[in-house]
């Protein structure tokens, strides 16, 4: 695997995905520099070449192979790759988007980043316009960017969308569309060859593609790492139980229960589907039952996404009433739409839960300022996956991290509640 100058890899960040892309790029740069240093140490000893001379030789080879005359930087030092291709994003008064690539990406493997759940105010037209975009706006901006990258003759196009748009519209129950599948077909038509996402809502979506490869990453290790800082996973000081918040989350929570060697319970909800939930208070849940025992125990729930939060708030309140000492939730994709943050603030003050662990896959600046919220980074995971894909290496140990979780469970850690 060459670590010196990955000149064939380029990242294009849509406005919504720029924050996450910058964090992943920072990880990529550290990874390449670290691996280059290790490789330089080994090669210099093996061939009895001075390290400085070896760096100069490697830079010479990279300059010879470069498409331009030479690669910028000191020839006697490691030259940090930049990865990011500059782009200009224009928003027109009628709502249309335009993407212009300012750097050449011809013949490169391009990774397009987009966070369709980013609700922050973004800059367009060189900072002249400030807008907060909807999911539909972000999707359209992504499609326009894909087409610009395709027209610029990229070798391959990979989408990095931690939150796959319309992932909840994946089952046909009547006269309705399969929007998750429809978007997949549009991506294929535009020449996308791979999608990297996080904890996709349903595995059925994978079957919707004809030619696209979907890499579905999991934040279980990162979440467990944060969980180990606030409770004792060894069970020596606290009794834990994993609770599936609904039937659809059984497999996800079973993964944690098996990995941490903990009992598994489930919250069963009876719903009235004639009621459509628009916020946390207008939930369609009629009654809740518990399969298992949480009395006197710390209850841990894991789910893939949180929108208005009504379902989770109901489950938390129910578990506290059932005798749970603490309720901790883990959310891979923390949307917190509408007034969800205010409602969770109120629930926290009432003691209905202890902490919520979420990831930085969805950019939500205000969320990180709350005492009850713990933000864990999956940027390094995405950087590792991108590097391995680019250099044709296996992803198996990154996709299956049960061994890492089991090792963590054996190591007691001091409780460190977030202050």
N, C-alpha and C positions, 0 to 999 in steps of 0.2 A: 504494500500500500504506500503510494507516494505521499509524503507529508509536507513537502517543501513548498509547492506552489500549485494549489488546485485551481488552475486557471480555467478549467472547463466547467466550473460550478458558478452559477449566478443566482442571486435572490432578487426578486421583484416584490416589493411590499405595496399592497393596496393601502389607501389611507387608513382603513379600519384595522389592518393587520400590521401596521408599521411598528407599533410598540412591541408586540410579541416578536416580530422579525428582528428588531434590534437586539432583544435579549438573546435570541437564538444565535445571531451572528457573533455576539460577544463570547458565547460558549464555543462556537466553532473556532474562533481565533485562538482562544486559550488551548483548545484541544490540539489544533495543528501545531502551535508553538511547542507544547509539551511533548508531543510525539516526535517532532523534529529534533528536539534536544536529546531525547532518549536515543533516537536513531543515530544521531551524530556521535554520541558517546560510544555506542557499540561499534559503529563502523570505523571510527578513528582508532580505537584500540585494536580491532581485528586486522586492519590493514596498515597499522603503524603510521597513520597520517595525522599531522597536527590538526586540531579541531578547526582553527581559523582557516587553514588551507582547504580543509574538506568543505566548509561552508562556501568558500569562494568557488570551488569546483562545481558544487551543486547549483549555485546561482548561475554559473556559466552555462550549464546544461539547460537550466530553465529559460535563460535568455535565448539560447539557440532554438528551443522548441516554441517560444512565444510567438503569437501571431504578429505582434508589433515588433519594432526594432529591438526593444529590450524592456524588461520589467523595471519599473521605477524602484529606487531604493539603493542603499549602500550594498555593494557587491561583497563586502567582507562580513556582513551581518545577516541574520535571519530577516527576511522581508515578510512582514505580516500581510496576509491576504485580506482583501476588503469585502469580497463577495457581492456586496449590494450594487445592483445596477440602478443608476439614477433614472427617475421617471417624473413626468409632469402630469398632474391630474386636474382636469378642468371640469367644473360644474356649471352648466348653462342655466339660464333663468327658467327655462321650461322643464328642468329636472333631468336633462340628459347629461351623460358623463362622457368624457374622452380621456384616453390614456395615451401618452406619448413617451416612448423610451428614448432617453438622452444618451445612453451608452449602447454600444453594439453588443448583442447577445447571440449573434449568428454562430451556429454550431455548438452552442453551450447547452448543458443540462440546466434548465431554469426551474426554480421553485418559487411559485407565486403564493404569498402569504395573504390571508384574509380572515379577519375576525368579524363574522356577520352579526355577532351579538354586541359589538362595541357601541355603547350609547353615548360615548363622550363627544364633545364638540371638536370637530376636525377642521383642518385648514384646506381650502381649495383656492385655485387661481392665484397662486403665489402669496397666499395669506389674505387676499382681499375678501374672501367669503369664509365664514365660520358656520358650520352646519353639524347638527346631530342627525345621523342617518338611521333609517329603519332597516330591518332585515332585508326587505326587498331592494332598497337602495344599495346595500352592500353587495347583494347577489348580482345586481346589474353592473355595478362597478367591477366586480370580479370577472363577469363575462366579457366586458369590454377590454379588460386587461389581458385575459387569455387570448383574445383575438389579436391584440397588439403584439403580444409575444409570438404568436403563430405567424403573423405577417412579417415579423422580424427574423424569421427562419431559425428559431431555436431548435436544437437537436431533439430534445425531449421536454415535455411540460409536466410538472408535478404540482398539484395543488396541496397547500398546507392549510387546512381549514379545521382547527381544533373542534369547533362546533359545526357539524355538518348541517347545512340549512335544510329546513323542512323535514328533519329526520323523524318527527312524530307522525308524519303523513306517509306511512309505509304499509298500511293495511287497508284493503278495500272491503268495506262492510256494506256498501250500498252503492248508490249513484254518486260516487265521489272519485276524485283522481288520486293517483299514486304519485304525488309530487316529488317525493324523494327519488323515485325511479326516473321520473321525467327529467329532473336536473342532471342525473347521471348520464342520460342519453345525450343531453345537450353538451356536457363536458366531452363526451366521446367524439361527438360531431366536430368539436373545435380542436381535436387532436390531443387532448389530455391523456396521458398514459398511466398516471398513478395519482392516488389521493392519500394523503396522510392525515388522519383525524384522531380524535381522542374519545374513547368510550362511547362509540356510536350507539344511538338509542336502541336499535334493533339489528341483529345479525342478518335479518332478511334483506336488508339494503345491499349487502355484499352481493347477493344473487341477482341484483338488478343490472349489473354491468356485463357487457359483452367482451370488452377488450381492456378496460381499466383494472389495474391492480389496486386494491384498497388495503392500506396498512392501518389497522385499528389498534392504537396504542392504549395503554392502561396506566392510570396514575396511582395504582395500588401501593407500590413501594414508597412513593413520595408521601402519600397520605399516611401510611403506617409509620413512616419515619417521624412525622409530626405527632402522630398519636402517641408514640412511645415517649415523647417529651412531656406529655401532660397526664398520662396515667401509667401504671405499672402493668406492662403486658405479660409479665411472668405470673401474675395472679397471686403474688406473695402478700401484697398489701391491699389489693382490691379484687373483687369478684366481678368478672366481665361476662357479658353475653352479647352476641351479635344479633341484631334484629333486622329482618328484611321489612322495609316500610310498606311493601305491597307484594303481590304475587309475581309481578314483573321483575322485581329486584332480587328474587331468590338466588339465582345463579351468582350474581355479583357478591351478595353477602355470604353465600356458601363458600366462595373463594377465600374471604377473610376468615371465616370460621375454621376452615380446614387449615389454612396457613398458620393461624395463631393458636390452633387447637382449643377452640372455644365452643360452647354450645350455641345453637342457632335457633332463634325464635322468629315468628312472623306476625305482622299486624295484618289482619284481614279487614278490608273495608267494603261495606255494601254501598253502592252508589246509585243515584238517581240520574240516569243519563239524559233525562228530559231537561235537566238544569245545566246550563253552560257556565263554567267558571270564568269570570273576568278579573277577579282579584282574590286575595287570600280569604276574605270573609264570605264570599259567595260560593263556597265550595259545594260540590254536589254529593258529598259523603253523607249518608243517612245514619249509619251505625258502624262501630269499630269493635272488633274482637281480637284477642291475643291468643296465639298458639305458642305456648311456652311460658317461662317464668322469668320475670325481671325483678322481683321483690328483693330489695337489699343489694342490688347489683348495679354496675355501671352499664348502661345500654348504649351500644354503638350501632348506628345506622349508616348505610352507604347507598347513594343513588347517583345516577349519571348526570342529572340536570335538575336545576331548581328555577322555576319561573316565578309565579306569584307567591309560592311557598305555602299555600293553604293546606295542602295535603301533609306536608312535613310538620307544620305547626300543630295540626290535629293529632298526628302520631306522637309528637313530643309531649303534648298535654296528656294524652292517654297513658303513655308510659310512666310519666311522673305520678299520675293517679294510681297506677298499678304498683307503685312502690319503688321505682328505679331511683337510686341515689343520685346519679348523674345521667344526663342524656347528651351524647356527642354525635354529631352528624358529619359525614364526609360527602362533599359534592364535587364531582369532576368538573362540571360546567356550571358555575354559579352565575346565572343570569340576573336574578333578583329584579324582576321587572315590576313596573308600577310602583306601589308604595310598600314593597316587600321589606325593604330595609327598616322602615319605621315600625312595621308590625313585628319584626324580629327583635328590634330594640325593646319594644314593650314586653314581648314574651320573655326576654332575657331578664328584665327587671322583675318579672313575676317569678323567676326561678324555674321556668319550664325547660330550659336547656343550659348546658355548661359551655360548650364551644361548638363552632362549625368550622370544619377544615375545607377549604376550597383551593383551586389551582389558579395560576395566572394565565391559563389558556383563554380566559375571557377577561378583557381589560375593564376593570371597574374600580377606579381610583378611590371613590368615596367609601367603598366597602372595606378597604384595608385599614381605615381609621377607627374601626369599631373594636372594642375590647373583646367581644365574643367571637370575632372572626380571625382565623389563622390562614394566611396565604402561603401556599407551598408552590415552588417553581417546578414546572415540567419542561422548561426551556432546554436544559441539558439533555433530557430524554429525546426531544425532537432533534437537537443538534447531533446526537449520536446516531440516530436513525438516518438522518440525511447523509452523514459522512459514510455510513456503511453502504447505503444504497448507491451513492456516487462511486464508491470503490468496489462495488460488487461483492460485498461481504454479507455474511449471515446475520439475520435479525433475531434469531430464535431466542437467545438469552435476554434480549430486550423486551420481547413480547411475552415471555413466560418468566415472571420474577418471583414465583412462589418460594424458591430456595432462599432468596435474599430476605424475604419476609420471615421465614422460619428461623434464620440465623438471628434476626433482630429480636424475635420473641424469646430467645434464650438469654439475651443480654439485658439484665435489669438496668433501668435508667432512673435517675432521680426525677421526680415530678417537677416540671417547670411550667406552671400555668402562665399563659400570656398575660402580662400586666398592662 
